[in-house]
Amino acid sequence: LIYEETRGVLKVFLENVIRDAVTHTEHTKRKTVTATVVFYLP
């Protein structure tokens, strides 16, 4: 049960981080999502 809850929370967190990183990358008219973008967004 704890594993399933943790997995669900991690999935939602990663989906949000990836979505924000892609949105930021598209907004800045770049074609590559870099680790720097992912690191500084949250």
C-alpha positions in Angstrom: 0.0 0.0 0.0 2.7 2.5 0.9 4.6 1.5 -2.3 1.6 2.2 -4.4 1.0 5.6 -2.8 4.7 6.6 -3.1 4.6 5.5 -6.8 1.5 7.6 -7.4 2.9 10.7 -5.8 6.3 10.3 -7.6 4.5 9.8 -11.0 2.4 13.0 -10.5 5.5 15.0 -9.4 7.6 13.9 -12.4 4.7 14.6 -14.8 4.5 18.1 -13.5 8.2 18.7 -13.6 8.4 17.3 -17.2 5.4 19.4 -18.3 6.9 22.6 -16.8 10.3 21.9 -18.4 8.8 21.3 -21.8 6.6 24.4 -21.5 9.6 26.6 -20.5 11.7 25.1 -23.3 9.0 25.8 -25.9 8.5 29.4 -24.5 12.2 30.2 -24.9 12.1 28.7 -28.4 14.6 26.1 -27.7 14.5 22.5 -29.0 16.3 20.7 -26.1 15.3 20.4 -22.5 18.5 20.7 -20.4 19.2 19.6 -16.9 19.6 23.2 -15.9 16.0 24.0 -16.8 14.7 20.9 -14.9 16.9 21.8 -11.9 15.8 25.5 -11.6 12.1 25.2 -12.3 10.7 23.6 -9.1 
